[in-house]
Amino acid sequence: MRFPWLLVYAIAYLVFLYLPVLLLPLFSFNDGTIVAFPMKGFTLKWYAQLGAQDTLLQAMVNSLIVGSVTALAATSLGLFAARAYVRYRFKGRELSEGLVMLPLVIPGIIVASSMLVLFIALGLKPSLTTVILGHVFVALPFAVSIMKSAFDDFDQSLEEAAFDLGESVIGTFRRVTLPIVAPGIVASLLVTFTVSFDEFVLAFFLSGNQPTLPVYIWSQIRFPAKLPNTLALGSLLLLASVVLLLIAEYFRRRSNKSA
């Protein structure tokens, strides 16, 4: 019997990747302020204190605003871009698609510093508006990829049948195409919202005096006394991100089955 090296490697890889993440919620229940074993005891007071911090709540609102607007904008742009890439063959299609995916390989610090210089040159001061513009740029590749997956197996004969029955282009898109790719749209909204909500580098450069939640967490983690609250907040964000991504994956698979 051969030794299962591949299985051992996979388990070791997963432990290496996720063990530090699992320590985050573990120490968020620690009664002490020092992140070290042995733990002093079990407590929920760090979670209870989160609701009394006005700056934290404002940062949460900022992140929700940025994430929601980014998700709507990126998904809208990604919907029509993916439709064009899948349905039509035009000159420069591959180049255009490559440029859309470029943010996935460009270092975030380069994108953030470049956008900061550009926005200042255009007279836009760092604010939630500039953060949204930056996040749409970063989230668009995710939206295009998800929507392309939704359109890849789309039966074009359904649209042709609608045209034959006298339906207009807009009416066909609204009554035939959108209902079929709706799960993909939901998946794109959830993923792009999560990408925006968790993003730090662009928000750090472009938020100015309106910090998002990741920027707020970074500002607090430098102070040892506030570390337990930061761990509690990080644990809640981790849980929310996992739930959103699981829901997004469910709708993405449902979209593929529908198509």
RATA-V720167 format. One record per run of one state. SS is the DSSP state (alpha for helix, beta for strand, coil for the rest). FROM is the first residue (numbers start at 0). TO is the last residue. If there is no record, write none. Layout:
BEGIN
SS:FROM:TO + SS:FROM:TO
END
This chain:
BEGIN
coil:0:3 + alpha:4:27 + coil:28:28 + beta:29:29 + coil:30:40 + beta:41:41 + coil:42:43 + alpha:44:47 + coil:48:48 + alpha:49:51 + coil:52:52 + alpha:53:86 + coil:87:91 + alpha:92:103 + coil:104:106 + alpha:107:120 + coil:121:126 + alpha:127:151 + coil:152:154 + alpha:155:163 + coil:164:167 + alpha:168:197 + coil:198:199 + alpha:200:205 + coil:206:211 + alpha:212:220 + coil:221:222 + alpha:223:257 + coil:258:258
END
